[in-house]
């Protein structure tokens, strides 16, 4: 191990990068502030410049200090939460991938692009075409029946645990979800909720329903049909806790939501929750 030549304000940081190498890489941290786990950085790797995530810091390295490369840039972004990193560590071990191969794809390309960092991720707002909105009729006008009330009370009293809500299509499960979410959001003004659906073509209908149910709340959608900028901006709103309701397909399971209170997986048996390309995973199991 080496500590020779390390200045008082310098640190050794271990970085995860998106490569099929099951190890972390030591870099020299020469920033004014102390490094933190979960920080997004840009580092030199061979002839390339790659995004990486700080996983650990130390004052010692197994490599000579003079041979370590410096972290080139730090993203203007709050750290990824420890829960998200633990999820990535579990997925890395379970699916036999490096930590970086799991963790870095969780972030949209826009967020990982160091050229955007100086701009603070500010993007021009795109003009939306005028559309005719359907009449805003809140689903809460339909009262819960006795069976639905029993289920809702069980969800509220059970606390954080896994539940299976079984019923026929059109049997009123969605109305129970909506009442449960309303209670969770009212209990904590910071709380966030993730609602997942198996198919992209289901998200517009779901988004419309939630906009009717929660017209005052910020809602974002995450799926592969979005442009790079759209997905990046939606992810940032969730990460900054500006969005309280996140709707998405399987890729949304890895969204950074610092105050996440509940995850609802609609049609959890659907095979579309399984990723078949890249890092293969089951969003339901994660």
C-alpha positions in Angstrom: 0.0 0.0 0.0 1.0 3.5 -0.7 0.4 6.8 1.1 3.6 8.7 0.1 2.9 12.0 -1.6 -0.8 12.3 -0.6 -1.7 15.8 0.3 -4.0 16.6 3.3 -7.0 17.5 1.1 -6.4 14.5 -1.3 -8.2 11.1 -1.1 -8.1 7.8 -2.9 -11.5 7.0 -4.3 -12.7 3.7 -5.5 -14.8 4.1 -8.6 -17.3 1.8 -10.3 -17.3 2.1 -14.1 -19.5 0.4 -16.7 -17.1 -2.3 -17.8 -17.1 -6.2 -17.5 -14.4 -6.1 -14.9 -15.4 -7.2 -11.4 -13.3 -4.7 -9.5 -13.3 -1.0 -8.5 -10.6 1.3 -9.7 -8.5 3.7 -7.6 -8.4 7.3 -8.6 -6.9 10.4 -7.0 -9.5 12.9 -5.6 -8.1 16.4 -5.7 -11.3 18.4 -5.2 -11.9 21.0 -2.5 -14.6 19.0 -0.8 -14.4 15.5 0.7 -15.6 12.7 -1.6 -18.9 11.0 -0.8 -20.3 7.6 -1.6 -22.7 7.8 -4.6 -21.2 10.8 -6.3 -21.2 10.8 -10.1 -17.8 11.6 -11.6 -16.0 11.5 -14.9 -12.6 9.7 -15.0 -10.0 8.9 -17.6 -9.8 5.2 -18.5 -7.2 4.3 -21.1 -7.8 6.6 -24.0 -11.4 7.1 -23.0 -13.3 9.3 -20.5 -16.0 7.4 -18.6 -18.7 8.2 -16.1 -18.2 6.5 -12.7 -19.7 6.3 -9.3 -17.7 6.8 -6.0 -18.2 3.7 -3.9 -15.5 4.2 -1.2 -12.7 6.5 -0.1 -9.4 5.9 1.7 -6.0 7.4 2.4 -4.2 4.3 1.2 -3.9 2.5 -2.1 -2.4 -0.7 -3.4 -0.9 1.3 -6.2 1.8 4.0 -6.2 0.1 7.4 -5.7 2.2 8.9 -8.6 0.6 6.4 -11.0 -3.0 7.1 -10.1 -5.0 9.2 -12.4 -7.2 12.1 -11.1 -10.9 12.4 -11.1 -11.5 14.9 -13.9 -15.0 16.2 -13.1 -17.7 15.9 -10.5 -21.4 16.1 -11.6 -23.5 18.9 -10.0 -25.8 16.2 -8.6 -26.6 15.0 -5.1 -25.3 11.6 -4.3 -27.1 8.4 -5.2 -28.7 7.0 -2.1 -27.2 4.1 -0.2 -30.3 2.0 -0.9 -29.8 2.3 -4.6 -26.2 1.3 -4.3 -27.1 -1.7 -2.2 -29.7 -2.7 -4.8 -27.0 -2.5 -7.4 -24.6 -4.5 -5.3 -27.2 -7.2 -4.8 -28.0 -7.3 -8.5 -24.3 -7.4 -9.3 -23.8 -10.5 -7.2 -27.1 -12.2 -8.2 -26.8 -11.7 -11.9 -23.0 -12.1 -12.0 -22.2 -8.7 -13.4 -19.7 -6.1 -12.3 -21.1 -3.4 -10.0 -20.5 -0.7 -12.7 -22.4 -2.8 -15.3 -25.4 -2.7 -13.1 -25.1 0.8 -11.4 -24.2 3.0 -14.3 -27.0 1.9 -16.7 -29.4 3.0 -13.9 -28.7 6.6 -14.9 -29.9 8.1 -18.1 -27.3 9.0 -20.8 -28.0 12.7 -20.4 -27.2 12.6 -16.7 -23.9 10.7 -17.3 -22.7 13.1 -20.1 -20.0 15.2 -18.5 -20.4 17.9 -21.2 -23.8 18.8 -19.8 -22.5 19.1 -16.2 -21.3 22.7 -16.6 -24.8 23.7 -17.8 -26.3 22.1 -14.7 -28.5 19.8 -16.9 -30.5 22.8 -18.0 -32.4 22.1 -21.2 -34.6 24.1 -23.5 -38.3 23.5 -23.0 -39.8 21.9 -26.0 -43.1 23.2 -27.2 -45.9 20.7 -26.9 -48.6 20.4 -29.5 -52.0 21.5 -28.3 -54.1 18.6 -27.3 -57.6 18.3 -26.1 -57.6 17.1 -22.5 -60.3 14.7 -21.4 -62.8 15.9 -18.8 -61.1 15.8 -15.4 -63.2 13.4 -13.4 -61.5 12.2 -10.3 -61.6 8.5 -9.8 -62.2 9.2 -6.1 -65.8 10.1 -6.8 -66.4 6.3 -6.8 -66.4 5.1 -3.2 -64.7 2.0 -2.0 -66.9 -1.0 -1.3 -66.5 -3.0 2.0 -64.0 -5.5 0.6 -61.9 -2.7 -0.8 -61.9 -0.8 2.5 -60.7 -4.0 4.3 -57.8 -4.3 1.9 -56.9 -0.6 2.1 -56.9 -0.8 5.9 -54.6 -3.8 5.8 -52.2 -2.0 3.5 -52.1 1.0 5.7 -51.6 -0.9 9.0 -49.1 -3.5 7.7 -46.2 -1.1 7.1 -43.4 -1.7 4.6 -43.8 -5.3 3.4 -44.7 -7.3 0.3 -48.4 -7.7 -0.5 -50.2 -9.5 -3.3 -53.5 -8.0 -4.3 -55.3 -10.6 -6.4 -58.5 -10.0 -8.4 -60.1 -10.2 -11.8 -59.6 -7.5 -14.4 -61.9 -4.5 -13.6 -62.4 -5.8 -10.1 -61.4 -2.5 -8.4 -57.7 -3.1 -7.6 -56.6 0.2 -9.2 -59.0 2.1 -7.0 -57.5 0.6 -3.9 -54.0 1.6 -5.2 -55.1 5.1 -5.7 -56.6 5.4 -2.2 -53.5 3.9 -0.7 -51.2 6.3 -2.6 -53.3 9.3 -1.5 -52.9 8.2 2.1 -49.1 7.8 1.8 -48.7 11.1 0.1 -50.8 12.9 2.7 -48.8 11.3 5.6 -45.5 12.8 4.5 -45.1 15.8 2.2 -41.8 14.4 0.9 -43.0 10.9 0.1 -42.7 9.4 -3.3 -44.4 6.4 -4.9 -43.3 4.2 -7.9 -46.0 2.6 -10.0 -44.9 0.1 -12.6 -46.7 -1.4 -15.6 -45.5 -4.1 -17.9 -46.0 -2.4 -21.3 -45.1 1.0 -22.7 -48.5 1.3 -24.3 -50.2 1.2 -20.9 -48.4 4.3 -19.5 -50.4 7.0 -21.3 -53.7 5.6 -19.9 -52.1 5.3 -16.5 -50.7 8.8 -16.6 -54.1 10.2 -17.5 -55.7 8.3 -14.6 -53.1 9.6 -12.1 -53.3 13.2 -13.4 -57.1 13.0 -12.8 -56.6 11.5 -9.3 -53.7 13.8 -8.2 -53.9 17.0 -10.2 -51.8 18.9 -7.7 -48.9 16.4 -7.6 -45.8 16.3 -9.9 -45.9 13.1 -12.0 -43.2 11.8 -14.2 -43.0 8.9 -16.7 -40.0 6.7 -17.3 -39.9 4.2 -20.3 -37.7 3.4 -23.3 -40.0 5.3 -25.7 -38.8 8.7 -24.2 -36.0 10.7 -25.8 -32.7 11.0 -24.1 -33.6 14.5 -22.8 -37.1 13.5 -21.7 -35.9 10.5 -19.8 -33.0 12.5 -18.2 -35.3 15.3 -17.1 -37.9 12.8 -15.6 -35.1 11.0 -13.8 -33.7 14.2 -12.4 -37.1 15.3 -11.1 -37.4 11.9 -9.3 -33.8 12.1 -7.9 -34.4 15.7 -6.7 -37.7 14.6 -5.0 -39.5 17.1 -7.3 -41.7 14.3 -8.6 -43.9 12.5 -6.0 -45.4 9.9 -8.4 -43.2 8.0 -10.8 -44.9 5.9 -13.5 -42.9 3.5 -15.7 -42.0 0.2 -17.2 -39.3 -2.2 -15.9 -36.5 0.3 -16.3 -38.0 2.5 -13.7 -37.3 0.0 -11.0 -33.8 1.5 -10.7 -34.9 5.1 -10.5 -33.3 7.3 -7.8 -36.1 8.4 -5.5 -34.8 9.5 -2.1 -38.1 9.4 -0.3 -39.7 6.3 -1.8 -42.5 5.0 0.3 -44.1 2.3 -1.9 -43.7 0.4 -5.1 -46.8 -0.9 -7.0 -46.2 -3.5 -9.7 -49.3 -3.8 -11.8 -49.8 -7.3 -13.4 -46.8 -8.5 -11.6 -46.9 -11.9 -13.3 -46.3 -10.4 -16.8 -43.1 -11.6 -18.5 -42.4 -8.1 -19.8 -40.9 -7.3 -16.4 -37.9 -9.5 -17.4 -35.1 -7.7 -19.2 -33.7 -9.9 -21.9 -30.8 -7.7 -23.2 -27.7 -6.4 -21.5 -27.9 -7.0 -17.8 -30.8 -9.6 -17.6 -32.9 -9.1 -14.6 -36.5 -9.4 -13.3 -37.8 -6.0 -12.3 -40.4 -7.6 -10.1 -37.8 -9.5 -8.1 -35.5 -6.4 -7.7 
